[in-house]
Amino acid sequence: MPSHHSVTLIDPARDPAVIDALANMLCRAFDKDAHINWIVRQDSKRSAAFRNFFQLLLTDLLEPGGELYATSDRQAAAVWFPPQTPSLSLLAQARVGIRFAEITGWQNLPIRAYGLNQMETRHPKIPHYFLQTIGVDPDVQGHGHGSALLEVVLKRCDAEGIAAYLETSNEANIPFYEQHGFQVIATAQLPRGPVLWQMQRD
C-alpha cells in the first residue's frame, strides 16, 4: 500500500543540522540492533561512539556516491548506494579508518574490519542498489515511514530493471522486507557476532 509520507534527498554538505537530527534519530532506532552493537564498542565510550558511527555514515561514508533519504518529519532515514558507486579515495579511507577505530575500539578493529570486508564480498555480483541502512524513530515505527523510504528507490529499481539488496540482523524485520519483494538468499555469521540475513529483490 502506498505510503503517505513524503521523502526528500538530503545533501549532507548543505544540511548539517539535519544530519545531526538524523544521527540522533538513528541512535535511538538502532540502540538494540545486534549488527550495530557488534560494530560499536561496548564500553564507557559506547554512547559517543554510537553517535560518531551514524555521523560518519551520513557524511564521509556517503561521499563517493551514496544517497541519503529522509521523511519530511525527519523521523526516518535510509542510506542507499546505487550500482557502480565508486570507492572511497585513499585519503578518505585513511580519515574514515581512524574514526572507525575510535568507534569500534582499537582492540576490536581487526575483527570488525575483517567481518565487514567479508560481508562486502558476499554482495550480489549483478548490478544492484544496496540498502546500507534504514532506520525509523521507535516512537513512530509501524506508521509507514520505512515503506516510504523503500518505495522511492524500489520504483527506480523497477524502472531501470535493477535488483536491490540488503542485510539485516533482526529476523523480525524479514516479513516487512518480504512485503516489498525481497527474499532471503543466504545467511552469514559475523565473527564473534550476530547472524545477518541477506535479502535480494530481483
C-alpha positions as CSV (number, residue, x, y, z in Angstrom):
1,M,0.0,0.0,0.0
2,P,1.5,3.4,-0.9
3,S,2.8,5.5,2.0
4,H,1.5,8.9,2.8
5,H,4.9,10.2,3.9
6,S,6.9,12.5,1.6
7,V,10.6,11.7,1.2
8,T,13.4,14.0,0.3
9,L,17.0,13.5,-0.8
10,I,19.4,15.1,1.8
11,D,22.6,16.9,0.9
12,P,24.9,16.5,4.0
13,A,27.1,19.4,3.0
14,R,24.1,21.7,2.8
15,D,22.1,20.4,5.7
16,P,24.5,19.8,8.8
17,A,21.6,20.5,11.2
18,V,19.5,17.8,9.5
19,I,22.5,15.4,9.7
20,D,22.7,16.0,13.5
21,A,19.0,15.3,13.9
22,L,19.1,12.2,11.7
23,A,22.1,10.8,13.6
24,N,20.3,11.3,16.9
25,M,17.2,9.5,15.5
26,L,19.3,6.6,14.2
27,C,21.0,6.2,17.6
28,R,17.5,5.7,19.0
29,A,16.4,3.4,16.2
30,F,19.4,1.1,16.4
31,D,20.1,1.2,20.2
32,K,19.4,-2.5,20.5
33,D,20.4,-3.6,17.0
34,A,22.7,-6.6,17.1
35,H,24.7,-5.7,14.0
36,I,25.4,-2.1,15.0
37,N,26.2,-3.1,18.6
38,W,28.7,-5.6,17.2
39,I,30.4,-2.8,15.3
40,V,30.3,-0.2,18.0
41,R,32.5,-0.6,21.2
42,Q,30.5,-1.7,24.3
43,D,32.5,0.2,27.0
44,S,32.2,3.6,28.7
45,K,32.7,5.3,25.3
46,R,29.7,3.5,23.7
47,S,27.3,6.4,23.7
48,A,29.8,8.8,21.9
49,A,30.9,6.0,19.6
50,F,27.3,5.2,18.6
51,R,26.7,8.8,17.6
52,N,30.0,9.0,15.8
53,F,29.2,5.9,13.8
54,F,26.0,7.5,12.4
55,Q,27.6,10.8,11.8
56,L,30.3,9.0,9.8
57,L,27.8,7.0,7.9
58,L,25.8,10.1,6.9
59,T,28.8,12.1,5.8
60,D,32.2,10.7,4.9
61,L,31.0,7.2,4.1
62,L,28.2,8.6,1.9
63,E,30.6,10.8,-0.2
64,P,31.5,8.6,-3.1
65,G,28.0,8.4,-4.5
66,G,25.7,7.2,-1.7
67,E,22.2,8.7,-1.4
68,L,20.6,9.8,1.9
69,Y,16.8,9.9,2.0
70,A,14.7,11.2,4.9
71,T,11.0,11.5,5.5
72,S,9.8,15.2,5.8
73,D,9.3,14.9,9.5
74,R,12.9,13.6,9.9
75,Q,11.7,10.6,11.9
76,A,13.2,8.1,9.4
77,A,16.1,7.9,7.1
78,A,17.7,5.5,4.6
79,V,21.2,5.2,3.0
80,W,21.3,3.7,-0.4
81,F,24.3,3.0,-2.7
82,P,23.4,2.8,-6.4
83,P,25.2,0.3,-8.7
84,Q,28.8,1.2,-9.6
85,T,29.2,3.5,-6.6
86,P,32.9,4.5,-6.7
87,S,35.2,3.5,-3.8
88,L,36.5,6.0,-1.2
89,S,39.8,7.7,-2.1
90,L,42.9,6.6,-0.3
91,L,42.8,9.9,1.7
92,A,39.2,9.4,2.6
93,Q,39.9,5.8,3.6
94,A,42.6,6.9,6.0
95,R,40.4,9.6,7.5
96,V,37.5,7.1,7.9
97,G,39.8,4.4,9.2
98,I,40.9,6.5,12.2
99,R,37.4,7.4,13.1
100,F,36.2,3.8,12.6
101,A,38.9,2.6,15.1
102,E,37.6,5.0,17.7
103,I,34.1,3.7,17.0
104,T,35.0,0.0,17.4
105,G,37.8,0.4,19.9
106,W,41.3,-0.3,18.6
107,Q,41.5,-3.8,20.0
108,N,38.3,-4.7,18.2
109,L,39.2,-3.1,14.9
110,P,40.9,-6.1,13.1
111,I,38.0,-8.5,13.6
112,R,35.3,-5.9,12.8
113,A,37.1,-4.8,9.6
114,Y,37.5,-8.4,8.6
115,G,33.9,-9.2,9.2
116,L,32.7,-6.1,7.2
117,N,35.0,-6.9,4.4
118,Q,33.8,-10.5,4.2
119,M,30.2,-9.2,4.0
120,E,31.2,-6.9,1.1
121,T,32.5,-9.9,-0.8
122,R,29.1,-11.6,-0.3
123,H,27.1,-8.9,-2.1
124,P,25.3,-10.0,-5.3
125,K,27.6,-10.0,-8.4
126,I,24.8,-8.4,-10.5
127,P,24.2,-4.7,-10.6
128,H,22.1,-3.7,-7.6
129,Y,21.0,-0.9,-5.3
130,F,22.4,-1.6,-1.8
131,L,20.2,-0.5,1.1
132,Q,23.0,0.1,3.6
133,T,20.8,1.4,6.4
134,I,17.2,2.2,7.1
135,G,16.0,3.4,10.5
136,V,12.8,4.7,11.9
137,D,12.4,6.5,15.3
138,P,11.0,4.0,17.8
139,D,8.1,6.4,18.6
140,V,6.7,6.2,15.1
141,Q,7.5,2.7,13.9
142,G,4.7,1.0,12.2
143,H,3.3,4.2,10.6
144,G,4.6,3.8,7.1
145,H,7.9,5.7,7.3
146,G,10.0,2.7,6.4
147,S,7.8,1.8,3.4
148,A,8.0,5.4,2.1
149,L,11.8,5.2,2.2
150,L,11.9,1.9,0.4
151,E,9.3,2.8,-2.3
152,V,11.3,5.8,-3.6
153,V,14.3,3.7,-4.6
154,L,12.4,0.5,-5.4
155,K,10.5,2.4,-8.1
156,R,13.8,3.3,-9.6
157,C,14.9,-0.3,-9.5
158,D,11.7,-1.3,-11.3
159,A,12.1,1.4,-13.9
160,E,15.8,0.5,-14.5
161,G,15.3,-3.3,-14.3
162,I,17.9,-3.5,-11.5
163,A,17.9,-5.6,-8.3
164,A,18.0,-4.3,-4.7
165,Y,19.9,-5.9,-1.8
166,L,20.1,-5.5,2.0
167,E,21.3,-7.2,5.1
168,T,19.5,-7.4,8.5
169,S,20.4,-8.9,11.9
170,N,16.8,-8.6,13.1
171,E,14.8,-11.7,12.0
172,A,11.6,-9.9,12.9
173,N,12.2,-7.4,10.1
174,I,12.2,-10.1,7.4
175,P,8.4,-10.1,6.8
176,F,8.4,-6.3,6.3
177,Y,11.1,-6.6,3.6
178,E,9.3,-9.6,2.0
179,Q,6.2,-7.4,1.6
180,H,8.3,-5.1,-0.6
181,G,9.5,-8.0,-2.8
182,F,12.8,-9.0,-1.0
183,Q,13.6,-12.7,-0.4
184,V,16.2,-14.2,1.9
185,I,19.1,-15.5,-0.3
186,A,21.6,-16.5,2.4
187,T,22.7,-16.1,6.0
188,A,26.1,-15.1,7.2
189,Q,27.7,-15.3,10.6
190,L,29.8,-12.3,11.6
191,P,33.0,-13.3,13.5
192,R,32.1,-13.3,17.2
193,G,28.9,-11.5,16.3
194,P,25.3,-12.0,15.1
195,V,23.8,-13.7,12.1
196,L,22.9,-11.5,9.1
197,W,20.1,-12.4,6.8
198,Q,21.0,-11.4,3.2
199,M,17.9,-10.4,1.1
200,Q,17.6,-9.6,-2.5
201,R,14.8,-8.1,-4.6
202,D,15.0,-9.1,-8.3
